[in-house]
Amino acid sequence: MYKNEEGVGQGIKESGVPREELFITSKVWNSDQGYEETLAAFESSLQKLEIDYLDLYLIHWPVPSKGKYKETWKALEKLYKDGKVRAIGVSNFKEHHLDDLIKDAEIKPMVNQVEFHPHFAQKELRAYCREHGIQLEAWSPLKQGELLDNPALIQIAEKYGKSTAQVIIRWDLQNEVVSIPKSKKEHRIITGRYGSH
Ligand SMILES: NC(=O)c1ccc[n+]([C@@H]2O[C@H](COP(=O)([O-])OP(=O)(O)OC[C@H]3O[C@@H](n4cnc5c(N)ncnc54)[C@H](OP(=O)(O)O)[C@@H]3O)[C@@H](O)[C@H]2O)c1
């Protein structure tokens, strides 16, 4: 859906970084849900990325109106059993979607990637996932940059001599949430420092 797999594939090649040092995730988009469709979408992702396995593959949204997330999950289970992906999971699934999926699943989702940040702490979902051994992963952990101007967070950052973004990411980690902050700025990516510039 992001139309970035070819670019990422090219980036991986040009970087010269060994494949095993990278953790690569992709997701099956809503219009590709269904057993055969998902298997085909997965192969297409591998081709575009020019790699032969993924580290994590997720169902992007449950889309209950389509009624296909269970067949889609069956395809993910097959890909996992065939060794084509090292972990499988879902994204944007609420507790009732997970209950319904797990009821008929052979393998429980290993990850649930959801919106998570200090303005949306997802307490109940987090407790549910912990109870079921599902790793919560935070999308838009900086609320797309909006939280970086938050006075309370700025105050905490000043107190500890860190950037606001570092405080947010630390909060994710202390809550045992995997965080995937994004930046297009080379210096932020290279240094791993999420400063104010
Ligand atoms: N599963 C889903 O449905 C779903 C939905 C939304 C997002 N996601 C995933 O979540 C990941 C991250 O989410 P996101 O990109 O929406 O939001 P985000 O990581 O919360 O925020 C990214 C924004 O914050 C800015 N930013 C980063 N560090 C900064 C800093 N130190 N100071 C000021 N601005 C800073 C970035 O600007 P620059 O680029 O200019 O640095 C960018 O505009 C993405 O990779 C996306 O794939 C998943």
The ligand as a Tripos MOL2 file, in Angstrom:
@<TRIPOS>MOLECULE
LIG
   48    52     1     0     0
SMALL
NO_CHARGES

@<TRIPOS>ATOM
      1 N1         -0.1920   -0.2180   10.6840 N.am      1 LIG1
      2 C1         -0.7220    0.9340   10.3570 C.2       1 LIG1
      3 O1         -1.9130    1.0190   10.0450 O.2       1 LIG1
      4 C2          0.1150    2.1580   10.3690 C.ar      1 LIG1
      5 C3         -0.4850    3.4310   10.3170 C.ar      1 LIG1
      6 C4          0.3220    4.5630   10.3640 C.ar      1 LIG1
      7 C5          1.7050    4.4150   10.4390 C.ar      1 LIG1
      8 N2          2.2570    3.1700   10.4630 N.ar      1 LIG1
      9 C6          3.7200    2.9930   10.5300 C.3       1 LIG1
     10 O2          4.2740    3.6440   11.6580 O.3       1 LIG1
     11 C7          5.5540    4.1710   11.3420 C.3       1 LIG1
     12 C8          5.7340    5.5050   11.9960 C.3       1 LIG1
     13 O3          4.5660    6.2660   12.0100 O.3       1 LIG1
     14 P1          4.3790    7.7190   11.3750 P.3       1 LIG1
     15 O4          5.3600    7.9580   10.3300 O.co2     1 LIG1
     16 O5          2.9300    7.8350   11.0420 O.co2     1 LIG1
     17 O6          4.5780    8.6720   12.6340 O.3       1 LIG1
     18 P2          5.7440    8.9760   13.7000 P.3       1 LIG1
     19 O7          6.8900    8.0460   13.6160 O.co2     1 LIG1
     20 O8          5.0310    9.1430   14.9890 O.co2     1 LIG1
     21 O9          6.1800   10.4370   13.2500 O.3       1 LIG1
     22 C9          6.8600   10.6690   12.0540 C.3       1 LIG1
     23 C10         6.9210   12.1760   11.8600 C.3       1 LIG1
     24 O10         7.6290   12.7570   12.9350 O.3       1 LIG1
     25 C11         8.6790   13.5510   12.4140 C.3       1 LIG1
     26 N3          9.8020   13.4370   13.3210 N.ar      1 LIG1
     27 C12        10.5110   12.3270   13.6300 C.ar      1 LIG1
     28 N4         11.4700   12.6270   14.5220 N.ar      1 LIG1
     29 C13        11.3590   13.9550   14.7630 C.ar      1 LIG1
     30 C14        12.0620   14.8690   15.5550 C.ar      1 LIG1
     31 N5         13.0590   14.4560   16.3120 N.pl3     1 LIG1
     32 N6         11.7010   16.1660   15.5560 N.ar      1 LIG1
     33 C15        10.6690   16.5900   14.8040 C.ar      1 LIG1
     34 N7          9.9500   15.7740   14.0120 N.ar      1 LIG1
     35 C16        10.2960   14.4800   13.9890 C.ar      1 LIG1
     36 C17         9.0010   12.9980   11.0600 C.3       1 LIG1
     37 O11         9.5350   14.0200   10.2500 O.3       1 LIG1
     38 P3         10.8460   13.7790    9.3270 P.3       1 LIG1
     39 O12        10.5320   12.6120    8.4650 O.co2     1 LIG1
     40 O13        10.9500   15.0720    8.5920 O.co2     1 LIG1
     41 O14        11.9980   13.5270   10.2690 O.co2     1 LIG1
     42 C18         7.6090   12.5500   10.5810 C.3       1 LIG1
     43 O15         6.9030   13.6290   10.0040 O.3       1 LIG1
     44 C19         5.6060    4.2690    9.8230 C.3       1 LIG1
     45 O16         6.7350    3.5470    9.4120 O.3       1 LIG1
     46 C20         4.3280    3.6180    9.3100 C.3       1 LIG1
     47 O17         4.5870    2.5840    8.3800 O.3       1 LIG1
     48 C21         1.4920    2.0520   10.4380 C.ar      1 LIG1
@<TRIPOS>BOND
     1     1     2 1
     2     2     3 2
     3     2     4 1
     4     4     5 ar
     5     4    48 ar
     6     5     6 ar
     7     6     7 ar
     8     7     8 ar
     9     8     9 1
    10     8    48 ar
    11     9    10 1
    12     9    46 1
    13    10    11 1
    14    11    12 1
    15    11    44 1
    16    12    13 1
    17    13    14 1
    18    14    15 2
    19    14    16 1
    20    14    17 1
    21    17    18 1
    22    18    19 2
    23    18    20 1
    24    18    21 1
    25    21    22 1
    26    22    23 1
    27    23    24 1
    28    23    42 1
    29    24    25 1
    30    25    26 1
    31    25    36 1
    32    26    27 ar
    33    26    35 ar
    34    27    28 ar
    35    28    29 ar
    36    29    30 ar
    37    29    35 ar
    38    30    31 1
    39    30    32 ar
    40    32    33 ar
    41    33    34 ar
    42    34    35 ar
    43    36    37 1
    44    36    42 1
    45    37    38 1
    46    38    39 2
    47    38    40 1
    48    38    41 1
    49    42    43 1
    50    44    45 1
    51    44    46 1
    52    46    47 1
@<TRIPOS>SUBSTRUCTURE
     1 LIG1         1 GROUP 0 **** ****
